Amino acid sequence: MLAQYVRTALSLKLQAFNVDRRAVTAIEYALIAALIAVVIIGAVTLVGKGLQNTFNTVSSEL
């Protein structure tokens, strides 16, 4: 009887752990998406500044 109780309790704890893992995976994906967004924003900012300098140069030459 005690062994069955322990098995049941352990099974319930493992099921709860599986539910928590899905939440952790979702958080990991959100962090990856945030990191990609930061990289894209940085790249667009650098390209934008370079493009602005190019247009300013062309404008001053005209």
mmCIF file as gemmi writes it, N, C-alpha and C atoms, coordinates in Angstrom:
data_model
loop_
_atom_site.group_PDB
_atom_site.id
_atom_site.type_symbol
_atom_site.label_atom_id
_atom_site.label_alt_id
_atom_site.label_comp_id
_atom_site.label_asym_id
_atom_site.label_entity_id
_atom_site.label_seq_id
_atom_site.pdbx_PDB_ins_code
_atom_site.Cartn_x
_atom_site.Cartn_y
_atom_site.Cartn_z
_atom_site.occupancy
_atom_site.B_iso_or_equiv
_atom_site.pdbx_formal_charge
_atom_site.auth_seq_id
_atom_site.auth_asym_id
_atom_site.pdbx_PDB_model_num
ATOM 1 N N . MET Axp A 1 ? 0.83 -1.189 0 1 0 ? 1 A 1
ATOM 2 C CA . MET Axp A 1 ? 0 0 0 1 0 ? 1 A 1
ATOM 3 C C . MET Axp A 1 ? 0.875 1.254 0 1 0 ? 1 A 1
ATOM 4 N N . LEU Axp A 2 ? 1.906 1.267 0.795 1 0 ? 2 A 1
ATOM 5 C CA . LEU Axp A 2 ? 2.804 2.423 0.834 1 0 ? 2 A 1
ATOM 6 C C . LEU Axp A 2 ? 3.52 2.599 -0.508 1 0 ? 2 A 1
ATOM 7 N N . ALA Axp A 3 ? 3.924 1.483 -1.107 1 0 ? 3 A 1
ATOM 8 C CA . ALA Axp A 3 ? 4.608 1.552 -2.395 1 0 ? 3 A 1
ATOM 9 C C . ALA Axp A 3 ? 3.687 2.138 -3.462 1 0 ? 3 A 1
ATOM 10 N N . GLN Axp A 4 ? 2.416 1.776 -3.427 1 0 ? 4 A 1
ATOM 11 C CA . GLN Axp A 4 ? 1.463 2.303 -4.401 1 0 ? 4 A 1
ATOM 12 C C . GLN Axp A 4 ? 1.267 3.807 -4.186 1 0 ? 4 A 1
ATOM 13 N N . TYR Axp A 5 ? 1.216 4.22 -2.932 1 0 ? 5 A 1
ATOM 14 C CA . TYR Axp A 5 ? 1.078 5.65 -2.622 1 0 ? 5 A 1
ATOM 15 C C . TYR Axp A 5 ? 2.289 6.429 -3.142 1 0 ? 5 A 1
ATOM 16 N N . VAL Axp A 6 ? 3.475 5.882 -2.934 1 0 ? 6 A 1
ATOM 17 C CA . VAL Axp A 6 ? 4.693 6.545 -3.392 1 0 ? 6 A 1
ATOM 18 C C . VAL Axp A 6 ? 4.7 6.63 -4.914 1 0 ? 6 A 1
ATOM 19 N N . ARG Axp A 7 ? 4.312 5.539 -5.599 1 0 ? 7 A 1
ATOM 20 C CA . ARG Axp A 7 ? 4.253 5.559 -7.068 1 0 ? 7 A 1
ATOM 21 C C . ARG Axp A 7 ? 3.272 6.607 -7.566 1 0 ? 7 A 1
ATOM 22 N N . THR Axp A 8 ? 2.12 6.685 -6.926 1 0 ? 8 A 1
ATOM 23 C CA . THR Axp A 8 ? 1.106 7.657 -7.328 1 0 ? 8 A 1
ATOM 24 C C . THR Axp A 8 ? 1.61 9.081 -7.114 1 0 ? 8 A 1
ATOM 25 N N . ALA Axp A 9 ? 2.209 9.331 -5.965 1 0 ? 9 A 1
ATOM 26 C CA . ALA Axp A 9 ? 2.732 10.66 -5.669 1 0 ? 9 A 1
ATOM 27 C C . ALA Axp A 9 ? 3.845 11.033 -6.642 1 0 ? 9 A 1
ATOM 28 N N . LEU Axp A 10 ? 4.726 10.089 -6.936 1 0 ? 10 A 1
ATOM 29 C CA . LEU Axp A 10 ? 5.811 10.344 -7.871 1 0 ? 10 A 1
ATOM 30 C C . LEU Axp A 10 ? 5.269 10.599 -9.275 1 0 ? 10 A 1
ATOM 31 N N . SER Axp A 11 ? 4.271 9.855 -9.664 1 0 ? 11 A 1
ATOM 32 C CA . SER Axp A 11 ? 3.651 10.049 -10.979 1 0 ? 11 A 1
ATOM 33 C C . SER Axp A 11 ? 3.032 11.434 -11.089 1 0 ? 11 A 1
ATOM 34 N N . LEU Axp A 12 ? 2.356 11.889 -10.055 1 0 ? 12 A 1
ATOM 35 C CA . LEU Axp A 12 ? 1.748 13.223 -10.069 1 0 ? 12 A 1
ATOM 36 C C . LEU Axp A 12 ? 2.813 14.31 -10.148 1 0 ? 12 A 1
ATOM 37 N N . LYS Axp A 13 ? 3.908 14.127 -9.424 1 0 ? 13 A 1
ATOM 38 C CA . LYS Axp A 13 ? 4.99 15.113 -9.462 1 0 ? 13 A 1
ATOM 39 C C . LYS Axp A 13 ? 5.624 15.174 -10.849 1 0 ? 13 A 1
ATOM 40 N N . LEU Axp A 14 ? 5.81 14.021 -11.492 1 0 ? 14 A 1
ATOM 41 C CA . LEU Axp A 14 ? 6.389 14 -12.828 1 0 ? 14 A 1
ATOM 42 C C . LEU Axp A 14 ? 5.454 14.644 -13.846 1 0 ? 14 A 1
ATOM 43 N N . GLN Axp A 15 ? 4.154 14.459 -13.698 1 0 ? 15 A 1
ATOM 44 C CA . GLN Axp A 15 ? 3.201 15.102 -14.591 1 0 ? 15 A 1
ATOM 45 C C . GLN Axp A 15 ? 3.254 16.615 -14.433 1 0 ? 15 A 1
ATOM 46 N N . ALA Axp A 16 ? 3.377 17.084 -13.201 1 0 ? 16 A 1
ATOM 47 C CA . ALA Axp A 16 ? 3.484 18.524 -12.955 1 0 ? 16 A 1
ATOM 48 C C . ALA Axp A 16 ? 4.774 19.07 -13.564 1 0 ? 16 A 1
ATOM 49 N N . PHE Axp A 17 ? 5.844 18.297 -13.523 1 0 ? 17 A 1
ATOM 50 C CA . PHE Axp A 17 ? 7.113 18.718 -14.111 1 0 ? 17 A 1
ATOM 51 C C . PHE Axp A 17 ? 6.982 18.85 -15.62 1 0 ? 17 A 1
ATOM 52 N N . ASN Axp A 18 ? 6.264 17.945 -16.267 1 0 ? 18 A 1
ATOM 53 C CA . ASN Axp A 18 ? 6.068 18.018 -17.717 1 0 ? 18 A 1
ATOM 54 C C . ASN Axp A 18 ? 5.301 19.277 -18.109 1 0 ? 18 A 1
ATOM 55 N N . VAL Axp A 19 ? 4.334 19.677 -17.322 1 0 ? 19 A 1
ATOM 56 C CA . VAL Axp A 19 ? 3.577 20.903 -17.602 1 0 ? 19 A 1
ATOM 57 C C . VAL Axp A 19 ? 4.502 22.105 -17.48 1 0 ? 19 A 1
ATOM 58 N N . ASP Axp A 20 ? 5.359 22.118 -16.474 1 0 ? 20 A 1
ATOM 59 C CA . ASP Axp A 20 ? 6.28 23.234 -16.274 1 0 ? 20 A 1
ATOM 60 C C . ASP Axp A 20 ? 7.294 23.323 -17.418 1 0 ? 20 A 1
ATOM 61 N N . ARG Axp A 21 ? 7.684 22.204 -17.985 1 0 ? 21 A 1
ATOM 62 C CA . ARG Axp A 21 ? 8.663 22.227 -19.061 1 0 ? 21 A 1
ATOM 63 C C . ARG Axp A 21 ? 8.111 22.941 -20.29 1 0 ? 21 A 1
ATOM 64 N N . ARG Axp A 22 ? 6.816 22.794 -20.544 1 0 ? 22 A 1
ATOM 65 C CA . ARG Axp A 22 ? 6.227 23.487 -21.685 1 0 ? 22 A 1
ATOM 66 C C . ARG Axp A 22 ? 6.287 24.998 -21.481 1 0 ? 22 A 1
ATOM 67 N N . ALA Axp A 23 ? 6.066 25.43 -20.267 1 0 ? 23 A 1
ATOM 68 C CA . ALA Axp A 23 ? 6.125 26.866 -19.98 1 0 ? 23 A 1
ATOM 69 C C . ALA Axp A 23 ? 7.552 27.381 -20.145 1 0 ? 23 A 1
ATOM 70 N N . VAL Axp A 24 ? 8.509 26.598 -19.694 1 0 ? 24 A 1
ATOM 71 C CA . VAL Axp A 24 ? 9.914 26.996 -19.826 1 0 ? 24 A 1
ATOM 72 C C . VAL Axp A 24 ? 10.299 27.073 -21.297 1 0 ? 24 A 1
ATOM 73 N N . THR Axp A 25 ? 9.829 26.139 -22.099 1 0 ? 25 A 1
ATOM 74 C CA . THR Axp A 25 ? 10.121 26.161 -23.528 1 0 ? 25 A 1
ATOM 75 C C . THR Axp A 25 ? 9.545 27.409 -24.18 1 0 ? 25 A 1
ATOM 76 N N . ALA Axp A 26 ? 8.344 27.787 -23.795 1 0 ? 26 A 1
ATOM 77 C CA . ALA Axp A 26 ? 7.732 28.995 -24.342 1 0 ? 26 A 1
ATOM 78 C C . ALA Axp A 26 ? 8.547 30.229 -23.967 1 0 ? 26 A 1
ATOM 79 N N . ILE Axp A 27 ? 9.047 30.268 -22.76 1 0 ? 27 A 1
ATOM 80 C CA . ILE Axp A 27 ? 9.874 31.397 -22.318 1 0 ? 27 A 1
ATOM 81 C C . ILE Axp A 27 ? 11.179 31.434 -23.113 1 0 ? 27 A 1
ATOM 82 N N . GLU Axp A 28 ? 11.771 30.259 -23.364 1 0 ? 28 A 1
ATOM 83 C CA . GLU Axp A 28 ? 13 30.218 -24.148 1 0 ? 28 A 1
ATOM 84 C C . GLU Axp A 28 ? 12.762 30.748 -25.559 1 0 ? 28 A 1
ATOM 85 N N . TYR Axp A 29 ? 11.656 30.353 -26.177 1 0 ? 29 A 1
ATOM 86 C CA . TYR Axp A 29 ? 11.341 30.849 -27.515 1 0 ? 29 A 1
ATOM 87 C C . TYR Axp A 29 ? 11.116 32.36 -27.494 1 0 ? 29 A 1
ATOM 88 N N . ALA Axp A 30 ? 10.492 32.862 -26.457 1 0 ? 30 A 1
ATOM 89 C CA . ALA Axp A 30 ? 10.273 34.309 -26.355 1 0 ? 30 A 1
ATOM 90 C C . ALA Axp A 30 ? 11.604 35.047 -26.222 1 0 ? 30 A 1
ATOM 91 N N . LEU Axp A 31 ? 12.53 34.49 -25.457 1 0 ? 31 A 1
ATOM 92 C CA . LEU Axp A 31 ? 13.847 35.119 -25.311 1 0 ? 31 A 1
ATOM 93 C C . LEU Axp A 31 ? 14.617 35.1 -26.628 1 0 ? 31 A 1
ATOM 94 N N . ILE Axp A 32 ? 14.519 34 -27.358 1 0 ? 32 A 1
ATOM 95 C CA . ILE Axp A 32 ? 15.186 33.921 -28.661 1 0 ? 32 A 1
ATOM 96 C C . ILE Axp A 32 ? 14.596 34.953 -29.615 1 0 ? 32 A 1
ATOM 97 N N . ALA Axp A 33 ? 13.27 35.077 -29.632 1 0 ? 33 A 1
ATOM 98 C CA . ALA Axp A 33 ? 12.621 36.061 -30.505 1 0 ? 33 A 1
ATOM 99 C C . ALA Axp A 33 ? 13.034 37.474 -30.124 1 0 ? 33 A 1
ATOM 100 N N . ALA Axp A 34 ? 13.149 37.758 -28.833 1 0 ? 34 A 1
ATOM 101 C CA . ALA Axp A 34 ? 13.571 39.09 -28.383 1 0 ? 34 A 1
ATOM 102 C C . ALA Axp A 34 ? 15.008 39.37 -28.815 1 0 ? 34 A 1
ATOM 103 N N . LEU Axp A 35 ? 15.874 38.37 -28.722 1 0 ? 35 A 1
ATOM 104 C CA . LEU Axp A 35 ? 17.264 38.547 -29.144 1 0 ? 35 A 1
ATOM 105 C C . LEU Axp A 35 ? 17.344 38.809 -30.644 1 0 ? 35 A 1
ATOM 106 N N . ILE Axp A 36 ? 16.565 38.081 -31.428 1 0 ? 36 A 1
ATOM 107 C CA . ILE Axp A 36 ? 16.544 38.307 -32.878 1 0 ? 36 A 1
ATOM 108 C C . ILE Axp A 36 ? 16.051 39.717 -33.18 1 0 ? 36 A 1
ATOM 109 N N . ALA Axp A 37 ? 15.029 40.179 -32.453 1 0 ? 37 A 1
ATOM 110 C CA . ALA Axp A 37 ? 14.509 41.531 -32.671 1 0 ? 37 A 1
ATOM 111 C C . ALA Axp A 37 ? 15.569 42.579 -32.362 1 0 ? 37 A 1
ATOM 112 N N . VAL Axp A 38 ? 16.338 42.39 -31.313 1 0 ? 38 A 1
ATOM 113 C CA . VAL Axp A 38 ? 17.396 43.348 -30.961 1 0 ? 38 A 1
ATOM 114 C C . VAL Axp A 38 ? 18.462 43.378 -32.049 1 0 ? 38 A 1
ATOM 115 N N . VAL Axp A 39 ? 18.828 42.223 -32.569 1 0 ? 39 A 1
ATOM 116 C CA . VAL Axp A 39 ? 19.831 42.166 -33.64 1 0 ? 39 A 1
ATOM 117 C C . VAL Axp A 39 ? 19.308 42.868 -34.893 1 0 ? 39 A 1
ATOM 118 N N . ILE Axp A 40 ? 18.047 42.639 -35.239 1 0 ? 40 A 1
ATOM 119 C CA . ILE Axp A 40 ? 17.467 43.29 -36.418 1 0 ? 40 A 1
ATOM 120 C C . ILE Axp A 40 ? 17.429 44.807 -36.235 1 0 ? 40 A 1
ATOM 121 N N . ILE Axp A 41 ? 17.034 45.267 -35.055 1 0 ? 41 A 1
ATOM 122 C CA . ILE Axp A 41 ? 16.988 46.709 -34.796 1 0 ? 41 A 1
ATOM 123 C C . ILE Axp A 41 ? 18.382 47.318 -34.913 1 0 ? 41 A 1
ATOM 124 N N . GLY Axp A 42 ? 19.38 46.638 -34.383 1 0 ? 42 A 1
ATOM 125 C CA . GLY Axp A 42 ? 20.756 47.13 -34.491 1 0 ? 42 A 1
ATOM 126 C C . GLY Axp A 42 ? 21.231 47.19 -35.927 1 0 ? 42 A 1
ATOM 127 N N . ALA Axp A 43 ? 20.925 46.161 -36.71 1 0 ? 43 A 1
ATOM 128 C CA . ALA Axp A 43 ? 21.337 46.139 -38.119 1 0 ? 43 A 1
ATOM 129 C C . ALA Axp A 43 ? 20.648 47.237 -38.914 1 0 ? 43 A 1
ATOM 130 N N . VAL Axp A 44 ? 19.366 47.43 -38.683 1 0 ? 44 A 1
ATOM 131 C CA . VAL Axp A 44 ? 18.628 48.473 -39.402 1 0 ? 44 A 1
ATOM 132 C C . VAL Axp A 44 ? 19.153 49.854 -39.023 1 0 ? 44 A 1
ATOM 133 N N . THR Axp A 45 ? 19.497 50.043 -37.783 1 0 ? 45 A 1
ATOM 134 C CA . THR Axp A 45 ? 20.044 51.328 -37.344 1 0 ? 45 A 1
ATOM 135 C C . THR Axp A 45 ? 21.374 51.619 -38.037 1 0 ? 45 A 1
ATOM 136 N N . LEU Axp A 46 ? 22.246 50.609 -38.08 1 0 ? 46 A 1
ATOM 137 C CA . LEU Axp A 46 ? 23.547 50.809 -38.748 1 0 ? 46 A 1
ATOM 138 C C . LEU Axp A 46 ? 23.375 51.065 -40.233 1 0 ? 46 A 1
ATOM 139 N N . VAL Axp A 47 ? 22.525 50.302 -40.889 1 0 ? 47 A 1
ATOM 140 C CA . VAL Axp A 47 ? 22.3 50.498 -42.324 1 0 ? 47 A 1
ATOM 141 C C . VAL Axp A 47 ? 21.649 51.856 -42.567 1 0 ? 47 A 1
ATOM 142 N N . GLY Axp A 48 ? 20.736 52.244 -41.701 1 0 ? 48 A 1
ATOM 143 C CA . GLY Axp A 48 ? 20.066 53.543 -41.854 1 0 ? 48 A 1
ATOM 144 C C . GLY Axp A 48 ? 21.037 54.699 -41.758 1 0 ? 48 A 1
ATOM 145 N N . LYS Axp A 49 ? 21.972 54.622 -40.808 1 0 ? 49 A 1
ATOM 146 C CA . LYS Axp A 49 ? 22.962 55.701 -40.679 1 0 ? 49 A 1
ATOM 147 C C . LYS Axp A 49 ? 23.876 55.748 -41.898 1 0 ? 49 A 1
ATOM 148 N N . GLY Axp A 50 ? 24.288 54.592 -42.378 1 0 ? 50 A 1
ATOM 149 C CA . GLY Axp A 50 ? 25.13 54.547 -43.574 1 0 ? 50 A 1
ATOM 150 C C . GLY Axp A 50 ? 24.392 55.077 -44.79 1 0 ? 50 A 1
ATOM 151 N N . LEU Axp A 51 ? 23.131 54.727 -44.915 1 0 ? 51 A 1
ATOM 152 C CA . LEU Axp A 51 ? 22.323 55.195 -46.042 1 0 ? 51 A 1
ATOM 153 C C . LEU Axp A 51 ? 22.1 56.694 -45.956 1 0 ? 51 A 1
ATOM 154 N N . GLN Axp A 52 ? 21.891 57.192 -44.751 1 0 ? 52 A 1
ATOM 155 C CA . GLN Axp A 52 ? 21.706 58.636 -44.572 1 0 ? 52 A 1
ATOM 156 C C . GLN Axp A 52 ? 22.972 59.384 -44.979 1 0 ? 52 A 1
ATOM 157 N N . ASN Axp A 53 ? 24.123 58.868 -44.613 1 0 ? 53 A 1
ATOM 158 C CA . ASN Axp A 53 ? 25.383 59.505 -45.013 1 0 ? 53 A 1
ATOM 159 C C . ASN Axp A 53 ? 25.537 59.498 -46.533 1 0 ? 53 A 1
ATOM 160 N N . THR Axp A 54 ? 25.15 58.397 -47.155 1 0 ? 54 A 1
ATOM 161 C CA . THR Axp A 54 ? 25.239 58.314 -48.62 1 0 ? 54 A 1
ATOM 162 C C . THR Axp A 54 ? 24.337 59.347 -49.274 1 0 ? 54 A 1
ATOM 163 N N . PHE Axp A 55 ? 23.098 59.451 -48.813 1 0 ? 55 A 1
ATOM 164 C CA . PHE Axp A 55 ? 22.179 60.432 -49.384 1 0 ? 55 A 1
ATOM 165 C C . PHE Axp A 55 ? 22.658 61.861 -49.14 1 0 ? 55 A 1
ATOM 166 N N . ASN Axp A 56 ? 23.216 62.124 -47.968 1 0 ? 56 A 1
ATOM 167 C CA . ASN Axp A 56 ? 23.748 63.461 -47.691 1 0 ? 56 A 1
ATOM 168 C C . ASN Axp A 56 ? 24.906 63.801 -48.626 1 0 ? 56 A 1
ATOM 169 N N . THR Axp A 57 ? 25.752 62.817 -48.892 1 0 ? 57 A 1
ATOM 170 C CA . THR Axp A 57 ? 26.878 63.031 -49.802 1 0 ? 57 A 1
ATOM 171 C C . THR Axp A 57 ? 26.375 63.32 -51.208 1 0 ? 57 A 1
ATOM 172 N N . VAL Axp A 58 ? 25.437 62.53 -51.68 1 0 ? 58 A 1
ATOM 173 C CA . VAL Axp A 58 ? 24.881 62.729 -53.027 1 0 ? 58 A 1
ATOM 174 C C . VAL Axp A 58 ? 24.191 64.077 -53.108 1 0 ? 58 A 1
ATOM 175 N N . SER Axp A 59 ? 23.459 64.427 -52.073 1 0 ? 59 A 1
ATOM 176 C CA . SER Axp A 59 ? 22.731 65.705 -52.051 1 0 ? 59 A 1
ATOM 177 C C . SER Axp A 59 ? 23.708 66.883 -52.096 1 0 ? 59 A 1
ATOM 178 N N . SER Axp A 60 ? 24.767 66.808 -51.364 1 0 ? 60 A 1
ATOM 179 C CA . SER Axp A 60 ? 25.727 67.909 -51.357 1 0 ? 60 A 1
ATOM 180 C C . SER Axp A 60 ? 26.491 68.005 -52.692 1 0 ? 60 A 1
ATOM 181 N N . GLU Axp A 61 ? 26.666 66.884 -53.381 1 0 ? 61 A 1
ATOM 182 C CA . GLU Axp A 61 ? 27.346 66.901 -54.674 1 0 ? 61 A 1
ATOM 183 C C . GLU Axp A 61 ? 26.476 67.496 -55.764 1 0 ? 61 A 1
ATOM 184 N N . LEU Axp A 62 ? 25.154 67.364 -55.597 1 0 ? 62 A 1
ATOM 185 C CA . LEU Axp A 62 ? 24.259 67.93 -56.601 1 0 ? 62 A 1
ATOM 186 C C . LEU Axp A 62 ? 24.172 69.42 -56.397 1 0 ? 62 A 1
